[in-house]
């Protein structure tokens, strides 16, 4: 695994861990809140506090992606890809290819984050787009861009697999 990919994965994991695992000493990004809030099933589903929590989580994730992309762009502009040794050059080009593919995947992820933010604004966030049922808080914590319940996602994937095999 190339150094840039390791750095990118470590950075994203650190941000997501920080955003998802707030303790009493860390404010929720974007809110200034230090109360260590975590959505729970004991409160009304998608109440304003939960929506603020997920909105902050999504914004922190998007900010981390944009920060990594900016770092990649700066590195591309400053580093030369012209190593003297052919093996070094090939290795460097492979590293950059992987880095750019990662950034492309993250670009697509940003559009999903933006869609989740729109769903929050429209009052549709947290509900399955197929069944209309609430998506579990654990699933939303693990994947805040989720649009389907686990069951609906599994049905969708089974149907997709059957369609591909035909």
N, C-alpha and C positions, 0 to 999 in steps of 0.2 A: 504494500500500500504506500502511496507516495506521501511525502511530508505535508503537502497542501491538503490532501484528502483527510489525513489524520487530524490536522489542525482544524479543518472545517467541521468534521464530525465531533471532535472534542468540544469545540465552541458551541455548537448547537445543543449537544447533550448537556453542557453546563447551564446554558440559558434555560432550557426546558426544565431541568431539574430545579433550578432556582425558582422559576415561575410556578411550577406545579407543587413544590414542596416548601411553601413558605413556613418559616418558623416565627416565633415571637419577635425575633430581632430584625427580620428582613421585611421591608415594606413591599406590598404587592406592586409590581411595576406599573406605573401610570396612575396609581391611586394615592400614593403617599400613606396608605393604611398600614399600620403595624400590628393589627389585631390577630394575625395568623389565621384569618378566615379561610375555611374550606367548605364548599357546598355540602350539605347533608340531606339525607332523605327525610329528616325530621321537620323540614321547613317546606313551604309551598314551592312547587316546581317552577323554575325559571322566574323567581321573584327578582326585584331590581338588584338586590345584592349579588345573587348568582349571576345575573346578566353582566353586572360590572366586573365580577371576577373573571368570567370567560372573555369578556371584551379586553381586559388588561392582559390576559394570558395570550390571546391572539395577537394583540399589538406588540407585545414583547417578542413573540416568535417572529413576526414580520420584521421588526426592527433588527433582530439578530441576523436574519437572512440578508437584509439590505446591507448591514455592516460587513458581513462576510463578502458579499458581492463587491462592495467598494474596495475592500482589501485586495481581492483578486484583480480588480481593474488596475489598482495602483501598482501591484506587483507586475502585471503584464506590461505596464508602461515603463517601469524602471529596469526590470531584468531583461537581459539579452538572452535570446534563445539560440545564440550562435556559439556553442561550445566547439572547441577545436577537435576534440576526439569524437569520432562518429558514434561510438557507443554512448558517450555522455549526451550527445545531441539527441539520439533516439530516445534515451531514457527521459530527458527533459521534455521532449515533444509528447511522449506518452503521459507523463505527469500532467502536462497542461491540457491534454485531451480529456483526461479523467476529471480534472478540475472544472473544465468548461461544461462537460456533461452534467456534473453535479450542480453547477449554477443553473443550467437549463431546467433540471428537475425542480430546483428551488423556485425558479421563475413561475413554473406551473403551480407550485405550492402557494405562492403569493396570491394567485388568482383564486385559489380555494379559500384562503384566509379572508380575502376581500368578500367573497360570497358569504362566508360565515358571518362577517361583520354586517353585511346587508340583511341577513336573516335575523340578526339581533335587533337591528333597527325596525324591521318589519314585524317583529313579534313571532317569528317562525322558528327561531333558534331553539334547539333541544328537542324538536319533534321530528319523527321519522317522515321523510318525504313520500314514502310508500304507504305506510299504515296510519300515519298521523299519531301514533303512540309516542309517549315520551322516551327519549334515548337515555339510557342509564347514566347517572352522574359519573360513575367509574369509567365508562366508555368515553364520555366527553372530556374527562380529565386526561385520559390516555391519548385521545385523538380529538382535539377540540374542533376539527373541521368535519367530523362525522355528520352524515346526513341521513343515515339509516340506523335502526336498531341492529344489534348483532344478528338476530334471527332473520331480519329482512336482508341484511348484507349476505348472510350465508345462502339464502334462497337465490339471491341475485347471482352470486358466484357459481352456484351449482347450475343455474340456467345458462350462464355464460359458458361454462365448461361443456355442457351438453351441446350447445349451439356450435362451438368450435369443433367438436368431434364429428359433427354431421357433415 
